Structures are given as C-alpha cells and as structure tokens.
C-alpha cells in the first residue's frame, strides 16, 4: 500500500526538531559558574543554528536539543539522527585566537570515560570532555542503532589536528560542520515510536530541576516527573524502543588518573623481576637471592600495573618463573630435611 504524503492528506508537516538549545543551563547559576553557563548556552545556540539549517532541508534528519536520560545527571547538547545513525553533538566555545594567532586543539589522552584536549600542546581548564562515557551510556539506551559522538569547536578561529578524531568520536570545527552534515547518507527513517520516546527526554526549561542547590545539599528542588512511555495505537512492524531501565555502565566509575610515568615504572620493574627470575636458573651461587628478588619485584610490578590499568603480563611471567624455580630447587631439600629424622634408625 502506497503511503500518501502528509501534505496531500491535509496534515501539518511532521515535526523533526525538538527541545530548546541550552535548556539544561537555564537557571543553572546556583550550581554552575554564571560565566560558564552563559558560554555553554551561547555555544549550544550557535550549534543549533548551524545544524537546523541542514536538518530543515533534509527530510530524513531529526534533531533533539538538551537530551537527558532519567538515570543520568548530565545532558547532551544535541542528539542528531541522520543516515540511520545517532550522533551525540557537543558544542565547545573554546577560544579560537591567541592575540592574532589561530589556536590549534588536539586530544592528548583518551580512555573509556574522557578525552583530554590540549590547546597548542598545553592543557587548559575545561579541556576534559566526557564524550566516551556519554557514548557508552547512550549506546545502552539506543540499542540496535549505531551511535557516534561529535565534538564541535564553535569559535571560527579554532583549528583541529587530524589526530584528534577517532572512529567513535569525531572532532570538527564550526566551519567544517555543515559540509560534514551534508555528506551524511539518507539511511533508514526514524520510526514514530522512537521520535515520541526521544522527544520526551528533552529537558524542559519551564519545569523545576532535580539538581541540588548549593546550601550544603540539605534541600532539593521538586523532582521532574518521568516522561510516559509512548503507546502505539496500532501494531507497528518494527521493534519498540527498549523499556529496560538505563543502568550506569561499569566503565563510568571513577578511575585513578594514569600517567605515562606510572606505566613506564611498572614495565621496568616487571622487566628487572623477570631478568632476576631467569638468572636464578643460570647463576647457581646466588640463585636463591635472585629468585627471592624476582618474587618481590614481581609482586611490586603487579601492584604498579594494576594501579596504572595494565594487564601485568610481565609481572605474571616473573612470578611464574621465580615460583617454578623455588618449587624445583627449594622444595625437595625441605622435604628431605623434614623426613630424614623420621627415617633415621633410633
């Protein structure tokens, strides 16, 4: 059966843009620096202006502003649907010029939770971006859909190194954004059930927030009621959005900051411990001392590796080699010395 366009049915155009840019930052002065809140709203409004211009001319695109999952405290600036894929859009209004020189940004470190940006090779306040953590959380919610994250530097002077992007997180400038949006394929249309589901997650700036106030945490604003689940009046031929509660992924737990120095130290200690364990099999006069040093070094290296987020393979090899030496060379004499008095005729 051929579907009749909405215009021919006398129906209004299907809404494809939802929410308010910067809605989560409206009235956030109590818990967020006023200057940062203003900068954040300005960045989101600029991002919205650039994105809407392309969404308006692309019937297959949908745009949701200021999206927040019920189980999360933070929101995302935009959720864009295009070409069968969801994109978590994050606007950053970082400075683009240092005097008259354009500023270049790159990612110095990335893990499962955070991207650490540097400005002209130097760290700066506010350079930690939580896109990887948000990506993990939203992939749990959006189930069968592909999801990527996009960080957009909104100042026209900002430049980005090509190494800043990864397969999961794309880093663009405002000057590159619209060309990238136009390059996205058409893909599958977004089902109405998903549209209603996601529209209910957009932050409403007219409703009170659950964010605690700054008077010691003793008083909280009234809670925002949860958006009702959409109910289709007739059976739909596609899977309904998941009704499972969104759980915080295990990767969102805070981990100690790892540095290259920690990893190098763990590697050196593991190497020395393994060398001592190997020498214990070769150098007979000092074999016991070397094996003991290998065990001590292996334990220390394993502790360092665990703290630095490494597998500790070198430490395990050292402990295994030294442990085997001690079993082969020390255990038989100990057994013999223990059994000799019992076997000696009285």
C-alpha positions in Angstrom: 0.0 0.0 0.0 1.5 3.3 -1.1 1.7 5.9 1.7 0.2 9.3 1.0 2.3 12.3 1.8 1.1 14.3 4.8 0.7 17.5 2.7 -1.8 15.7 0.4 -3.7 14.4 3.4 -4.1 18.0 4.7 -1.9 17.2 7.7 0.8 19.5 9.0 4.5 18.6 8.3 6.0 16.0 10.6 8.0 17.7 13.4 11.6 16.9 13.2 13.2 19.3 15.7 12.5 19.1 19.4 13.6 20.8 22.6 15.3 24.1 23.5 19.1 24.8 22.9 20.8 25.2 26.3 17.7 24.3 28.2 19.7 22.4 30.9 21.8 25.6 31.5 18.8 27.9 32.1 18.7 28.8 35.7 21.9 26.8 36.4 23.7 29.7 38.1 23.3 28.1 41.6 25.4 25.1 40.7 27.5 26.3 37.8 29.6 29.4 37.3 27.4 32.1 35.7 30.1 32.9 33.0 30.4 29.2 32.2 26.7 28.8 32.0 26.4 31.7 29.6 29.2 30.4 27.4 27.6 27.0 27.4 24.3 28.3 26.3 25.9 30.6 23.6 27.8 27.6 22.2 24.7 25.4 22.1 22.6 28.1 20.4 25.3 28.6 17.7 25.5 24.8 17.2 21.7 24.7 16.9 21.7 27.5 14.2 24.2 25.6 12.1 22.6 22.2 12.5 19.0 23.3 12.0 19.8 24.9 8.6 20.8 21.4 7.3 18.0 19.5 9.1 15.3 21.8 7.7 16.4 20.9 4.2 16.9 17.1 4.9 13.6 15.2 5.4 15.4 12.2 6.9 17.1 14.1 9.7 15.8 14.6 13.3 17.3 16.9 15.9 16.7 16.7 19.7 18.1 19.5 21.9 19.3 19.2 25.5 18.7 15.5 26.0 19.0 13.8 29.4 18.4 10.2 30.4 16.5 9.7 33.7 19.3 7.9 35.4 22.0 10.5 34.4 22.9 13.8 36.0 24.3 15.4 32.8 22.8 16.1 29.5 24.0 16.2 25.9 23.7 19.4 23.8 22.1 17.7 20.8 21.0 14.2 19.6 21.1 14.2 15.8 19.6 11.3 13.8 20.9 11.1 10.2 21.6 8.3 7.8 20.4 5.6 10.2 22.9 6.7 12.9 22.5 8.8 16.1 25.2 11.5 16.8 25.8 12.9 20.3 26.6 16.6 19.5 28.7 18.5 22.0 29.4 22.3 21.4 32.6 23.8 22.8 33.0 27.5 22.8 36.8 27.5 23.4 38.8 30.5 22.3 40.0 30.4 18.7 42.6 33.1 18.7 45.6 33.9 21.0 46.2 37.6 20.2 46.1 37.4 16.4 47.2 33.8 16.1 44.8 31.0 15.5 44.7 28.3 18.2 45.0 24.6 17.4 43.4 21.8 19.5 44.3 18.2 19.8 43.5 15.2 22.1 46.4 14.4 24.4 44.8 11.4 26.2 41.7 9.3 25.7 40.2 6.5 27.8 36.7 4.9 28.3 35.4 8.0 30.0 37.2 11.1 29.0 39.0 12.9 26.2 41.7 15.3 27.4 42.1 18.2 25.0 45.2 20.4 24.8 45.5 23.9 23.3 48.6 24.5 21.2 50.1 21.4 23.0 49.3 22.7 26.5 46.5 21.6 28.9 43.8 24.1 29.9 40.9 24.4 32.3 37.8 22.8 31.0 39.6 20.6 28.5 38.3 17.3 29.8 35.3 16.1 27.7 33.1 13.2 28.8 32.1 12.1 25.2 33.3 8.5 25.6 31.3 8.0 28.8 28.2 9.5 27.3 28.7 7.3 24.2 28.7 4.2 26.4 25.5 5.2 28.2 23.5 6.2 25.1 24.5 3.1 23.3 22.9 1.1 26.0 19.7 3.1 25.6 19.5 3.3 21.8 20.0 -0.5 21.5 20.1 -1.5 17.8 21.1 1.9 16.4 24.7 2.9 15.6 25.8 5.8 17.8 28.8 8.1 17.5 29.9 11.3 19.3 30.8 14.6 17.7 32.7 17.5 19.4 32.2 20.8 17.6 34.6 23.8 18.3 32.3 26.8 17.8 34.8 29.6 17.6 35.6 30.3 13.9 39.3 30.7 14.7 39.7 27.3 16.3 41.7 24.7 14.4 41.7 20.9 15.0 44.5 18.4 14.4 43.5 15.4 12.3 44.7 13.1 15.2 42.0 14.5 17.5 39.3 12.3 15.9 38.8 8.6 16.4 36.3 6.0 15.0 33.9 6.7 17.9 34.4 10.4 18.5 34.7 12.9 15.7 36.2 16.4 16.4 35.1 19.2 14.0 35.3 23.0 13.8 32.2 25.1 13.1 33.5 25.8 9.6 33.5 22.0 8.9 30.2 21.1 10.4 27.7 21.9 7.7 29.8 20.2 5.0 30.0 17.1 7.1 26.2 17.1 7.8 25.5 17.4 4.0 27.8 14.4 3.4 25.8 12.0 5.6 23.8 9.4 3.7 20.0 9.2 3.8 19.7 5.9 5.6 16.5 4.5 7.2 13.8 6.9 8.5 13.3 7.2 12.3 10.2 5.4 13.4 7.4 7.5 15.1 7.7 5.5 18.3 11.3 6.4 18.6 10.5 10.1 17.8 8.0 10.2 20.7 10.3 8.4 23.0 13.2 10.7 22.5 11.1 13.9 22.4 10.1 13.0 26.0 13.7 13.1 27.1 14.4 16.7 26.0 15.0 18.9 29.1 12.0 21.3 29.7 13.4 24.6 31.0 9.9 25.5 32.4 9.9 22.6 34.8 12.0 22.5 38.1 15.2 20.6 38.1 16.3 17.8 40.3 19.8 19.4 40.6 20.6 20.1 44.3 21.0 23.7 45.4 24.3 24.9 46.9 23.2 25.3 50.5 25.0 22.3 51.8 22.8 19.8 49.9 20.0 19.8 52.5 17.3 21.0 50.2 16.4 19.8 46.8 14.0 21.2 44.2 11.0 19.2 43.3 11.6 16.2 41.1 10.7 16.3 37.4 8.1 13.6 36.6 9.2 10.9 34.3 8.0 11.2 30.7 5.4 8.5 29.9 6.3 5.7 27.6 4.8 6.1 24.1 2.0 3.7 23.3 1.3 2.9 19.7 -2.5 2.7 18.9 -1.9 0.1 16.2 0.7 -2.7 16.0 3.9 -1.4 14.4 6.1 -3.5 12.1 9.4 -2.6 13.9 10.7 -3.2 17.3 9.6 -0.8 20.0 12.2 1.2 21.9 13.6 -0.6 24.9 11.7 -0.3 28.2 14.6 -1.6 30.3 15.9 0.9 32.9 19.1 2.6 31.9 21.8 1.5 34.2 25.1 3.3 34.7 27.8 1.2 32.9 30.6 -0.2 35.0 33.1 1.9 32.9 31.6 5.1 34.4 33.2 4.5 37.8 35.9 6.9 38.5 39.4 5.5 38.0 42.7 6.9 39.1 44.4 9.1 36.6 47.1 7.1 34.8 50.3 8.8 33.6 53.0 7.6 31.2 55.5 7.6 34.1 53.3 5.0 36.0 53.3 2.7 33.1 57.0 3.0 32.4 57.8 2.3 36.1 55.6 -0.8 36.0 57.2 -2.0 32.8 60.8 -1.5 34.1 60.1 -3.3 37.4 58.5 -6.2 35.6 61.5 -6.5 33.2 64.0 -6.5 36.1 62.0 -9.0 38.0 61.8 -11.3 35.0 65.5 -11.0 34.4 66.2 -12.0 38.1 63.9 -15.0 37.7 65.7 -16.2 34.5 69.2 -15.6 36.1 68.2 -17.7 39.1 68.2 -20.8 36.9 71.6 -20.0 35.5 73.7 -18.4 38.3 73.9 -21.1 40.9 75.8 -19.3 43.7 73.2 -16.5 44.0 70.2 -18.4 42.7 68.1 -18.2 45.9 68.8 -14.4 46.3 67.8 -13.8 42.6 64.7 -15.9 42.9 63.6 -14.0 46.0 64.3 -10.7 44.3 62.2 -11.8 41.4 59.3 -12.7 43.6 59.5 -9.3 45.4 59.9 -7.4 42.2 57.1 -9.3 40.5 54.6 -8.5 43.3 55.6 -4.8 43.2 55.3 -4.7 39.5 51.9 -6.4 39.6 50.7 -3.8 42.1 52.0 -0.9 39.9 50.4 -2.5 36.8 47.0 -2.8 38.5 47.2 0.9 39.5 48.1 2.0 36.0 45.4 0.0 34.4 47.7 -2.5 32.7 47.4 -6.3 32.4 50.6 -7.0 34.4 51.7 -9.7 31.9 55.4 -9.1 32.7 54.8 -9.3 36.4 52.9 -12.6 36.0 55.8 -14.1 33.9 58.3 -13.1 36.5 56.3 -14.5 39.4 55.7 -17.8 37.5 59.4 -18.2 36.5 60.6 -17.4 40.0 57.9 -19.6 41.7 58.8 -22.6 39.5 62.5 -22.2 40.5 61.6 -22.1 44.2 59.4 -25.2 43.8 62.1 -27.2 41.9 65.2 -26.2 43.9 64.0 -25.5 47.4 61.0 -27.8 48.0 62.9 -31.1 47.6 65.6 -30.2 50.2 63.0 -29.0 52.6 61.1 -32.3 52.2 64.2 -34.3 52.6 65.3 -32.5 55.8 61.8 -32.9 57.3 61.7 -36.7 56.6 65.3 -37.6 57.5 64.9 -37.6 61.3 61.8 -39.7 61.0 63.6 -42.3 58.8 66.8 -42.4 60.8 67.0 -45.6 63.0 66.8 -44.6 66.6 
